[in-house]
């Protein structure tokens, strides 16, 4: 018999798993993103590490105010239904891109021509010296599925042609609010067919950064469904592979990523219109990646899309696809904006991967 106030030995041997199992169905069905299930992190300032180059540290410091708040976090995107607001933001972004492109004047050597086919706009850059005459590089620009077209796309296309020494086809895909999904993916398919008519599939490398990585992977899913051949390789640079934003780094790296400090859900909803965000053509992470070509994936430890990239890499490996993952120390989304040792290291890795694909290694 147990006296009042005493405890039996058995009370100290209750299996905590059994206790959890006794929770109500309602509790077990709780959203696991609920803060009650998370880790309470005390407020603190996270310093830029000494483990990166001085150039990279300087780039990060430029993007944070004296109060430690990332400057990019001060901007809020319009609601998905506010199309006039989105058009105004796009116009402002195009002005910023134009200024950045002017800063590249004199550094780009390739020549570029623009063609329009079946509603798609494709910029074709020809390098001064063609290292691989039969090869092609298809590039999908970033820009959160809304920005980055026009002059910025042309500049990036020329940069890729200069870097790889091949014809580069930059897809200036349509964007919302004027042209929501599936317009961009339709343009991607048109571009892929156009390049396939001029280059053998094993001479083609497909690349995309951020939103462009979404389109590059979604395009290959759709190309396989339409019985088109796969290219020689796929490059995904911090791909926006999951528009549902279900990955861990969307919480862990929030505000730590000074380039992309927060959610792009409003962009995602604007882009998808009435389509389901988890559909593989919108979130290729959730697609069947069987038969994909050898792939190169890149992210950084401070990248908001780190989980996108890591999970896409695991999905590719689980589908039997040879895939390399490169994660750079303290790198935010999109890298350190160029001209740092880390950015040059990344460019070199991509070039080595591309050469191996084209040379059949």
JOLIN-V22617 format. One record per residue. N is the residue number from 1. RES is the residue in one letter. SS is DSSP state (H for helix, E for strand, - for the rest). Layout:
# JOLIN-V22617
N_RES_SS / N_RES_SS
This chain:
# JOLIN-V22617
1_X_- / 2_X_- / 3_X_- / 4_X_- / 5_X_- / 6_X_- / 7_X_- / 8_X_- / 9_X_H / 10_X_H / 11_X_H / 12_X_H / 13_X_H / 14_X_- / 15_X_- / 16_X_H / 17_X_H / 18_X_H / 19_X_H / 20_X_H / 21_X_H / 22_X_- / 23_X_- / 24_X_- / 25_X_H / 26_X_H / 27_X_H / 28_X_H / 29_X_- / 30_X_- / 31_X_- / 32_X_- / 33_X_- / 34_X_- / 35_X_H / 36_X_H / 37_X_H / 38_X_- / 39_X_- / 40_X_- / 41_X_- / 42_X_- / 43_X_- / 44_X_- / 45_X_- / 46_X_- / 47_X_- / 48_X_- / 49_X_- / 50_X_- / 51_X_- / 52_X_- / 53_X_- / 54_X_H / 55_X_H / 56_X_H / 57_X_H / 58_X_H / 59_X_H / 60_X_H / 61_X_H / 62_X_H / 63_X_- / 64_X_E / 65_X_- / 66_X_- / 67_X_- / 68_X_- / 69_X_- / 70_X_E / 71_X_H / 72_X_H / 73_X_H / 74_X_H / 75_X_- / 76_X_- / 77_X_- / 78_X_- / 79_X_- / 80_X_- / 81_X_- / 82_X_- / 83_X_H / 84_X_H / 85_X_H / 86_X_H / 87_X_H / 88_X_H / 89_X_H / 90_X_H / 91_X_H / 92_X_H / 93_X_H / 94_X_H / 95_X_H / 96_X_H / 97_X_H / 98_X_H / 99_X_H / 100_X_H / 101_X_H / 102_X_H / 103_X_- / 104_X_- / 105_X_- / 106_X_- / 107_X_- / 108_X_- / 109_X_- / 110_X_- / 111_X_E / 112_X_E / 113_X_E / 114_X_E / 115_X_E / 116_X_E / 117_X_E / 118_X_- / 119_X_- / 120_X_E / 121_X_E / 122_X_E / 123_X_E / 124_X_E / 125_X_E / 126_X_E / 127_X_- / 128_X_- / 129_X_- / 130_X_- / 131_X_- / 132_X_- / 133_X_- / 134_X_- / 135_X_- / 136_X_E / 137_X_E / 138_X_E / 139_X_E / 140_X_E / 141_X_- / 142_X_- / 143_X_- / 144_X_- / 145_X_- / 146_X_- / 147_X_- / 148_X_- / 149_X_- / 150_X_- / 151_X_H / 152_X_H / 153_X_H / 154_X_H / 155_X_H / 156_X_H / 157_X_H / 158_X_H / 159_X_H / 160_X_H / 161_X_H / 162_X_H / 163_X_H / 164_X_H / 165_X_- / 166_X_- / 167_X_E / 168_X_E / 169_X_E / 170_X_E / 171_X_E / 172_X_- / 173_X_- / 174_X_- / 175_X_- / 176_X_- / 177_X_- / 178_X_- / 179_X_- / 180_X_- / 181_X_- / 182_X_- / 183_X_H / 184_X_H / 185_X_H / 186_X_H / 187_X_H / 188_X_H / 189_X_H / 190_X_H / 191_X_H / 192_X_H / 193_X_H / 194_X_H / 195_X_H / 196_X_H / 197_X_- / 198_X_- / 199_X_- / 200_X_- / 201_X_H / 202_X_H / 203_X_H / 204_X_E / 205_X_E / 206_X_E / 207_X_E / 208_X_E / 209_X_E / 210_X_- / 211_X_H / 212_X_H / 213_X_H / 214_X_H / 215_X_H / 216_X_H / 217_X_H / 218_X_H / 219_X_H / 220_X_H / 221_X_H / 222_X_H / 223_X_H / 224_X_H / 225_X_H / 226_X_- / 227_X_- / 228_X_- / 229_X_- / 230_X_- / 231_X_- / 232_X_- / 233_X_E / 234_X_E / 235_X_E / 236_X_E / 237_X_E / 238_X_- / 239_X_- / 240_X_- / 241_X_- / 242_X_- / 243_X_- / 244_X_- / 245_X_- / 246_X_- / 247_X_- / 248_X_- / 249_X_H / 250_X_H / 251_X_H / 252_X_H / 253_X_- / 254_X_- / 255_X_- / 256_X_- / 257_X_- / 258_X_- / 259_X_- / 260_X_- / 261_X_- / 262_X_- / 263_X_- / 264_X_- / 265_X_H / 266_X_H / 267_X_H / 268_X_H / 269_X_H / 270_X_H / 271_X_H / 272_X_H / 273_X_- / 274_X_- / 275_X_- / 276_X_- / 277_X_- / 278_X_- / 279_X_- / 280_X_- / 281_X_- / 282_X_- / 283_X_- / 284_X_H / 285_X_H / 286_X_H / 287_X_- / 288_X_- / 289_X_- / 290_X_- / 291_X_- / 292_X_- / 293_X_- / 294_X_E / 295_X_E / 296_X_E / 297_X_E / 298_X_E / 299_X_E / 300_X_E / 301_X_- / 302_X_- / 303_X_- / 304_X_- / 305_X_- / 306_X_H / 307_X_H / 308_X_H / 309_X_H / 310_X_H / 311_X_H / 312_X_H / 313_X_H / 314_X_H / 315_X_H / 316_X_H / 317_X_H / 318_X_H / 319_X_- / 320_X_- / 321_X_- / 322_X_- / 323_X_E / 324_X_E / 325_X_E / 326_X_E / 327_X_E / 328_X_E / 329_X_- / 330_X_- / 331_X_- / 332_X_- / 333_X_- / 334_X_- / 335_X_- / 336_X_- / 337_X_- / 338_X_- / 339_X_- / 340_X_- / 341_X_H / 342_X_H / 343_X_H / 344_X_H / 345_X_H / 346_X_H / 347_X_H / 348_X_H / 349_X_H / 350_X_H / 351_X_H / 352_X_H / 353_X_H / 354_X_H / 355_X_H / 356_X_H / 357_X_H / 358_X_H / 359_X_- / 360_X_- / 361_X_-
